[in-house]
């Protein structure tokens, strides 16, 4: 799923001619879980309900469902990527975290 998602995002960037980043959503990680907020809605997920996390060099892909992921690009949040990854390793079971850590 990761590769399919990644290629889909790359294709959409090219298709729509996107160049400048735009605000899409805010991800908040806490002791109790994950909160996703947009201009229109908010969703909360407990750690038990987070599907998986994948780490690449420049981004963490946080899947809250099998086919729904949120990107956490390196340098875009208040915490650095290593801190975020450490929290994910702590909160998610071993079979749900993938990538270098």
C-alpha positions in Angstrom: 0.0 0.0 0.0 2.8 2.4 0.8 4.3 2.3 -2.7 0.8 2.7 -4.3 0.1 5.7 -2.1 3.4 7.3 -2.8 3.1 6.9 -6.5 -0.5 8.2 -6.4 0.7 11.4 -4.6 3.5 11.9 -7.0 1.1 11.5 -10.0 -1.3 14.0 -8.5 1.4 16.6 -7.9 2.4 16.3 -11.6 -1.1 16.2 -12.9 -2.3 19.3 -11.1 1.0 21.2 -11.5 1.3 21.7 -7.8 4.4 23.7 -6.8 3.6 25.7 -3.6 2.7 23.7 -0.5 -0.8 24.3 0.8 -2.3 23.8 4.2 -4.2 20.6 4.2 -4.4 19.2 7.7 -2.8 19.3 11.1 -1.7 16.1 12.9 -1.4 16.2 16.7 0.2 13.2 18.5 -0.5 12.8 22.2 -0.3 10.1 24.9 -3.9 9.0 24.1 -3.6 8.9 20.3 -3.7 11.0 17.1 -5.9 13.9 16.2 -6.3 15.0 12.6 -7.9 18.4 12.0 -8.8 20.2 8.7 -10.7 23.5 8.1 -13.9 21.5 8.0 -13.6 18.5 10.4 -11.7 16.7 13.1 -11.0 13.0 13.7 -9.5 11.3 16.8 -7.8 7.9 16.7 -6.6 6.0 19.7 -3.2 4.3 19.3 -4.9 0.9 19.1 -6.8 2.2 16.1 -3.8 3.5 14.1 -3.2 1.1 11.3 0.6 1.6 10.6 3.5 4.0 10.2 6.2 4.0 7.6 9.4 6.1 7.7 11.3 7.3 4.7 14.2 9.7 4.8 12.1 12.9 4.3 8.7 11.9 5.6 6.7 9.6 7.9 3.5 8.2 6.5 1.0 7.7 9.3 -1.8 5.3 8.2 -4.9 5.8 10.4 -6.8 3.2 8.2 -5.6 0.7 5.7 -6.0 3.1 2.8 -5.9 6.5 4.5 -2.5 8.0 5.4 -1.3 11.4 6.6 2.2 12.7 5.7 4.4 14.1 8.3 7.2 15.7 6.3 10.6 16.2 7.9 11.0 19.8 9.3 7.3 20.6 9.1 6.2 20.1 12.7 7.1 21.3 16.2 9.0 18.0 17.0 11.8 16.7 14.9 11.3 13.5 12.9 13.4 11.4 15.3 11.1 12.4 18.2 8.0 11.6 16.3 9.4 8.2 15.2 10.4 7.4 18.8 6.8 8.1 20.0 5.4 5.9 17.2 7.7 3.1 18.1 6.6 3.4 21.7 2.9 3.5 21.0 2.4 1.2 18.1 3.1 -2.6 18.1 6.2 -3.8 16.2 4.1 -5.1 13.3 2.7 -1.7 12.6 5.9 0.3 12.4 8.1 0.0 9.2 11.3 1.7 8.2 14.5 2.8 9.8 14.3 4.1 13.3 
